[in-house]
Amino acid sequence: MTQILAIDQGTTSSRAIIFDSDLQVVAQAQEEFPQHFPR
């Protein structure tokens, strides 16, 4: 079974989505993270 993993690395979170061969979403996850600014 062929699957495609798409990863989106944003400014405040990372997201991953797995699609099957029919381009239907099999699984997805998102994790937010804090931003750090230099002083």
N, CA, C, O and CB atoms as a CASP TS submission, in Angstrom:
PFRMAT TS
TARGET T0000
AUTHOR 0000-0000-0000
METHOD Language model
MODEL 1
PARENT N/A
ATOM      1  N   MET     1       0.844  -1.182   0.000  1.00  0.00           N
ATOM      2  CA  MET     1       0.000   0.000   0.000  1.00  0.00           C
ATOM      3  C   MET     1       0.892   1.248   0.000  1.00  0.00           C
ATOM      4  O   MET     1       1.745   1.413   0.872  1.00  0.00           O
ATOM      5  CB  MET     1      -0.962  -0.003   1.229  1.00  0.00           C
ATOM      6  N   THR     2       0.686   2.105  -0.970  1.00  0.00           N
ATOM      7  CA  THR     2       1.443   3.349  -1.070  1.00  0.00           C
ATOM      8  C   THR     2       0.816   4.410  -0.175  1.00  0.00           C
ATOM      9  O   THR     2      -0.404   4.572  -0.143  1.00  0.00           O
ATOM     10  CB  THR     2       1.501   3.840  -2.533  1.00  0.00           C
ATOM     11  N   GLN     3       1.669   5.133   0.554  1.00  0.00           N
ATOM     12  CA  GLN     3       1.212   6.241   1.381  1.00  0.00           C
ATOM     13  C   GLN     3       2.125   7.435   1.148  1.00  0.00           C
ATOM     14  O   GLN     3       3.303   7.279   0.828  1.00  0.00           O
ATOM     15  CB  GLN     3       1.184   5.847   2.883  1.00  0.00           C
ATOM     16  N   ILE     4       1.568   8.624   1.313  1.00  0.00           N
ATOM     17  CA  ILE     4       2.312   9.872   1.137  1.00  0.00           C
ATOM     18  C   ILE     4       2.294  10.615   2.464  1.00  0.00           C
ATOM     19  O   ILE     4       1.243  10.773   3.085  1.00  0.00           O
ATOM     20  CB  ILE     4       1.703  10.752  -0.016  1.00  0.00           C
ATOM     21  N   LEU     5       3.468  11.071   2.893  1.00  0.00           N
ATOM     22  CA  LEU     5       3.586  11.864   4.114  1.00  0.00           C
ATOM     23  C   LEU     5       3.835  13.315   3.724  1.00  0.00           C
ATOM     24  O   LEU     5       4.810  13.620   3.036  1.00  0.00           O
ATOM     25  CB  LEU     5       4.732  11.325   5.035  1.00  0.00           C
ATOM     26  N   ALA     6       2.949  14.212   4.164  1.00  0.00           N
ATOM     27  CA  ALA     6       3.119  15.645   3.940  1.00  0.00           C
ATOM     28  C   ALA     6       3.460  16.291   5.277  1.00  0.00           C
ATOM     29  O   ALA     6       2.790  16.050   6.281  1.00  0.00           O
ATOM     30  CB  ALA     6       1.829  16.287   3.312  1.00  0.00           C
ATOM     31  N   ILE     7       4.512  17.118   5.282  1.00  0.00           N
ATOM     32  CA  ILE     7       4.950  17.801   6.499  1.00  0.00           C
ATOM     33  C   ILE     7       4.900  19.302   6.268  1.00  0.00           C
ATOM     34  O   ILE     7       5.418  19.802   5.269  1.00  0.00           O
ATOM     35  CB  ILE     7       6.382  17.353   6.912  1.00  0.00           C
ATOM     36  N   ASP     8       4.273  20.021   7.195  1.00  0.00           N
ATOM     37  CA  ASP     8       4.194  21.479   7.137  1.00  0.00           C
ATOM     38  C   ASP     8       4.880  22.031   8.382  1.00  0.00           C
ATOM     39  O   ASP     8       4.377  21.875   9.495  1.00  0.00           O
ATOM     40  CB  ASP     8       2.702  21.975   7.039  1.00  0.00           C
ATOM     41  N   GLN     9       6.015  22.669   8.193  1.00  0.00           N
ATOM     42  CA  GLN     9       6.755  23.287   9.297  1.00  0.00           C
ATOM     43  C   GLN     9       6.431  24.771   9.289  1.00  0.00           C
ATOM     44  O   GLN     9       6.943  25.516   8.453  1.00  0.00           O
ATOM     45  CB  GLN     9       8.308  23.041   9.171  1.00  0.00           C
ATOM     46  N   GLY    10       5.582  25.208  10.216  1.00  0.00           N
ATOM     47  CA  GLY    10       5.177  26.599  10.283  1.00  0.00           C
ATOM     48  C   GLY    10       5.933  27.368  11.347  1.00  0.00           C
ATOM     49  O   GLY    10       6.886  26.864  11.941  1.00  0.00           O
ATOM     50  N   THR    11       5.491  28.600  11.580  1.00  0.00           N
ATOM     51  CA  THR    11       6.133  29.469  12.557  1.00  0.00           C
ATOM     52  C   THR    11       5.811  29.058  13.988  1.00  0.00           C
ATOM     53  O   THR    11       6.660  29.157  14.874  1.00  0.00           O
ATOM     54  CB  THR    11       5.713  30.904  12.330  1.00  0.00           C
ATOM     55  N   THR    12       4.583  28.597  14.211  1.00  0.00           N
ATOM     56  CA  THR    12       4.162  28.267  15.576  1.00  0.00           C
ATOM     57  C   THR    12       3.822  26.797  15.781  1.00  0.00           C
ATOM     58  O   THR    12       3.542  26.380  16.905  1.00  0.00           O
ATOM     59  CB  THR    12       2.977  29.095  15.946  1.00  0.00           C
ATOM     60  N   SER    13       3.841  25.994  14.697  1.00  0.00           N
ATOM     61  CA  SER    13       3.524  24.574  14.856  1.00  0.00           C
ATOM     62  C   SER    13       4.051  23.758  13.684  1.00  0.00           C
ATOM     63  O   SER    13       4.407  24.292  12.633  1.00  0.00           O
ATOM     64  CB  SER    13       2.014  24.378  14.993  1.00  0.00           C
ATOM     65  N   SER    14       4.089  22.455  13.896  1.00  0.00           N
ATOM     66  CA  SER    14       4.420  21.495  12.844  1.00  0.00           C
ATOM     67  C   SER    14       3.210  20.598  12.655  1.00  0.00           C
ATOM     68  O   SER    14       2.524  20.252  13.616  1.00  0.00           O
ATOM     69  CB  SER    14       5.705  20.656  13.199  1.00  0.00           C
ATOM     70  N   ARG    15       2.953  20.225  11.403  1.00  0.00           N
ATOM     71  CA  ARG    15       1.811  19.375  11.100  1.00  0.00           C
ATOM     72  C   ARG    15       2.256  18.291  10.137  1.00  0.00           C
ATOM     73  O   ARG    15       3.059  18.544   9.239  1.00  0.00           O
ATOM     74  CB  ARG    15       0.635  20.198  10.507  1.00  0.00           C
ATOM     75  N   ALA    16       1.737  17.090  10.320  1.00  0.00           N
ATOM     76  CA  ALA    16       2.015  15.976   9.419  1.00  0.00           C
ATOM     77  C   ALA    16       0.696  15.304   9.059  1.00  0.00           C
ATOM     78  O   ALA    16      -0.168  15.105   9.913  1.00  0.00           O
ATOM     79  CB  ALA    16       3.004  14.956  10.067  1.00  0.00           C
ATOM     80  N   ILE    17       0.551  14.957   7.778  1.00  0.00           N
ATOM     81  CA  ILE    17      -0.650  14.276   7.297  1.00  0.00           C
ATOM     82  C   ILE    17      -0.209  13.105   6.429  1.00  0.00           C
ATOM     83  O   ILE    17       0.680  13.250   5.591  1.00  0.00           O
ATOM     84  CB  ILE    17      -1.587  15.253   6.499  1.00  0.00           C
ATOM     85  N   ILE    18      -0.827  11.951   6.628  1.00  0.00           N
ATOM     86  CA  ILE    18      -0.553  10.776   5.803  1.00  0.00           C
ATOM     87  C   ILE    18      -1.765  10.530   4.909  1.00  0.00           C
ATOM     88  O   ILE    18      -2.899  10.471   5.383  1.00  0.00           O
ATOM     89  CB  ILE    18      -0.236   9.516   6.686  1.00  0.00           C
ATOM     90  N   PHE    19      -1.507  10.387   3.601  1.00  0.00           N
ATOM     91  CA  PHE    19      -2.543  10.103   2.613  1.00  0.00           C
ATOM     92  C   PHE    19      -2.340   8.701   2.060  1.00  0.00           C
ATOM     93  O   PHE    19      -1.209   8.227   1.954  1.00  0.00           O
ATOM     94  CB  PHE    19      -2.525  11.151   1.471  1.00  0.00           C
ATOM     95  N   ASP    20      -3.450   8.031   1.705  1.00  0.00           N
ATOM     96  CA  ASP    20      -3.330   6.736   1.046  1.00  0.00           C
ATOM     97  C   ASP    20      -3.242   6.941  -0.467  1.00  0.00           C
ATOM     98  O   ASP    20      -3.170   8.077  -0.935  1.00  0.00           O
ATOM     99  CB  ASP    20      -4.529   5.818   1.409  1.00  0.00           C
ATOM    100  N   SER    21      -3.248   5.858  -1.223  1.00  0.00           N
ATOM    101  CA  SER    21      -3.079   5.952  -2.677  1.00  0.00           C
ATOM    102  C   SER    21      -4.265   6.621  -3.372  1.00  0.00           C
ATOM    103  O   SER    21      -4.144   7.041  -4.522  1.00  0.00           O
ATOM    104  CB  SER    21      -2.872   4.569  -3.259  1.00  0.00           C
ATOM    105  N   ASP    22      -5.415   6.727  -2.687  1.00  0.00           N
ATOM    106  CA  ASP    22      -6.578   7.436  -3.225  1.00  0.00           C
ATOM    107  C   ASP    22      -6.630   8.883  -2.742  1.00  0.00           C
ATOM    108  O   ASP    22      -7.624   9.578  -2.950  1.00  0.00           O
ATOM    109  CB  ASP    22      -7.863   6.714  -2.833  1.00  0.00           C
ATOM    110  N   LEU    23      -5.551   9.330  -2.096  1.00  0.00           N
ATOM    111  CA  LEU    23      -5.419  10.680  -1.537  1.00  0.00           C
ATOM    112  C   LEU    23      -6.437  10.973  -0.434  1.00  0.00           C
ATOM    113  O   LEU    23      -6.837  12.119  -0.231  1.00  0.00           O
ATOM    114  CB  LEU    23      -5.565  11.704  -2.639  1.00  0.00           C
ATOM    115  N   GLN    24      -6.845   9.927   0.267  1.00  0.00           N
ATOM    116  CA  GLN    24      -7.691  10.088   1.444  1.00  0.00           C
ATOM    117  C   GLN    24      -6.788  10.198   2.669  1.00  0.00           C
ATOM    118  O   GLN    24      -5.765   9.517   2.750  1.00  0.00           O
ATOM    119  CB  GLN    24      -8.700   8.897   1.589  1.00  0.00           C
ATOM    120  N   VAL    25      -7.161  11.050   3.621  1.00  0.00           N
ATOM    121  CA  VAL    25      -6.355  11.231   4.828  1.00  0.00           C
ATOM    122  C   VAL    25      -6.456   9.975   5.696  1.00  0.00           C
ATOM    123  O   VAL    25      -7.550   9.545   6.062  1.00  0.00           O
ATOM    124  CB  VAL    25      -6.817  12.491   5.624  1.00  0.00           C
ATOM    125  N   VAL    26      -5.302   9.400   6.017  1.00  0.00           N
ATOM    126  CA  VAL    26      -5.227   8.214   6.871  1.00  0.00           C
ATOM    127  C   VAL    26      -4.998   8.633   8.319  1.00  0.00           C
ATOM    128  O   VAL    26      -5.600   8.073   9.235  1.00  0.00           O
ATOM    129  CB  VAL    26      -4.099   7.263   6.396  1.00  0.00           C
ATOM    130  N   ALA    27      -4.124   9.621   8.524  1.00  0.00           N
ATOM    131  CA  ALA    27      -3.808  10.101   9.870  1.00  0.00           C
ATOM    132  C   ALA    27      -3.262  11.515   9.771  1.00  0.00           C
ATOM    133  O   ALA    27      -2.719  11.920   8.743  1.00  0.00           O
ATOM    134  CB  ALA    27      -2.787   9.164  10.582  1.00  0.00           C
ATOM    135  N   GLN    28      -3.417  12.255  10.858  1.00  0.00           N
ATOM    136  CA  GLN    28      -2.841  13.597  10.906  1.00  0.00           C
ATOM    137  C   GLN    28      -2.512  13.957  12.345  1.00  0.00           C
ATOM    138  O   GLN    28      -3.128  13.456  13.285  1.00  0.00           O
ATOM    139  CB  GLN    28      -3.807  14.638  10.293  1.00  0.00           C
ATOM    140  N   ALA    29      -1.532  14.832  12.496  1.00  0.00           N
ATOM    141  CA  ALA    29      -1.120  15.280  13.826  1.00  0.00           C
ATOM    142  C   ALA    29      -0.570  16.690  13.714  1.00  0.00           C
ATOM    143  O   ALA    29      -0.017  17.077  12.684  1.00  0.00           O
ATOM    144  CB  ALA    29      -0.060  14.319  14.447  1.00  0.00           C
ATOM    145  N   GLN    30      -0.729  17.450  14.788  1.00  0.00           N
ATOM    146  CA  GLN    30      -0.193  18.809  14.846  1.00  0.00           C
ATOM    147  C   GLN    30       0.348  19.050  16.244  1.00  0.00           C
ATOM    148  O   GLN    30      -0.257  18.645  17.237  1.00  0.00           O
ATOM    149  CB  GLN    30      -1.280  19.868  14.477  1.00  0.00           C
ATOM    150  N   GLU    31       1.481  19.707  16.308  1.00  0.00           N
ATOM    151  CA  GLU    31       2.112  20.025  17.593  1.00  0.00           C
ATOM    152  C   GLU    31       2.536  21.490  17.570  1.00  0.00           C
ATOM    153  O   GLU    31       3.323  21.901  16.717  1.00  0.00           O
ATOM    154  CB  GLU    31       3.342  19.087  17.875  1.00  0.00           C
ATOM    155  N   GLU    32       2.018  22.268  18.501  1.00  0.00           N
ATOM    156  CA  GLU    32       2.409  23.670  18.610  1.00  0.00           C
ATOM    157  C   GLU    32       3.665  23.790  19.452  1.00  0.00           C
ATOM    158  O   GLU    32       3.935  22.940  20.301  1.00  0.00           O
ATOM    159  CB  GLU    32       1.273  24.515  19.215  1.00  0.00           C
ATOM    160  N   PHE    33       4.426  24.837  19.218  1.00  0.00           N
ATOM    161  CA  PHE    33       5.629  25.086  20.004  1.00  0.00           C
ATOM    162  C   PHE    33       5.785  26.582  20.210  1.00  0.00           C
ATOM    163  O   PHE    33       5.328  27.375  19.387  1.00  0.00           O
ATOM    164  CB  PHE    33       6.883  24.491  19.314  1.00  0.00           C
ATOM    165  N   PRO    34       6.432  26.975  21.312  1.00  0.00           N
ATOM    166  CA  PRO    34       6.580  28.404  21.621  1.00  0.00           C
ATOM    167  C   PRO    34       7.619  29.065  20.723  1.00  0.00           C
ATOM    168  O   PRO    34       8.535  28.417  20.217  1.00  0.00           O
ATOM    169  CB  PRO    34       6.968  28.595  23.089  1.00  0.00           C
ATOM    170  N   GLN    35       7.456  30.348  20.543  1.00  0.00           N
ATOM    171  CA  GLN    35       8.457  31.133  19.826  1.00  0.00           C
ATOM    172  C   GLN    35       9.383  31.771  20.849  1.00  0.00           C
ATOM    173  O   GLN    35       8.948  32.181  21.925  1.00  0.00           O
ATOM    174  CB  GLN    35       7.791  32.217  18.917  1.00  0.00           C
ATOM    175  N   HIS    36      10.654  31.851  20.507  1.00  0.00           N
ATOM    176  CA  HIS    36      11.647  32.482  21.371  1.00  0.00           C
ATOM    177  C   HIS    36      12.256  33.657  20.618  1.00  0.00           C
ATOM    178  O   HIS    36      12.648  33.527  19.459  1.00  0.00           O
ATOM    179  CB  HIS    36      12.749  31.462  21.812  1.00  0.00           C
ATOM    180  N   PHE    37      12.332  34.792  21.279  1.00  0.00           N
ATOM    181  CA  PHE    37      12.861  36.003  20.667  1.00  0.00           C
ATOM    182  C   PHE    37      14.114  36.447  21.413  1.00  0.00           C
ATOM    183  O   PHE    37      14.122  36.456  22.644  1.00  0.00           O
ATOM    184  CB  PHE    37      11.799  37.127  20.665  1.00  0.00           C
ATOM    185  N   PRO    38      15.168  36.816  20.696  1.00  0.00           N
ATOM    186  CA  PRO    38      16.386  37.293  21.366  1.00  0.00           C
ATOM    187  C   PRO    38      16.135  38.636  22.045  1.00  0.00           C
ATOM    188  O   PRO    38      15.284  39.415  21.617  1.00  0.00           O
ATOM    189  CB  PRO    38      17.550  37.419  20.356  1.00  0.00           C
ATOM    190  N   ARG    39      16.878  38.885  23.095  1.00  0.00           N
ATOM    191  CA  ARG    39      16.741  40.169  23.805  1.00  0.00           C
ATOM    192  C   ARG    39      17.939  41.029  23.544  1.00  0.00           C
ATOM    193  O   ARG    39      18.018  42.148  24.050  1.00  0.00           O
ATOM    194  CB  ARG    39      16.566  39.959  25.313  1.00  0.00           C
TER
END
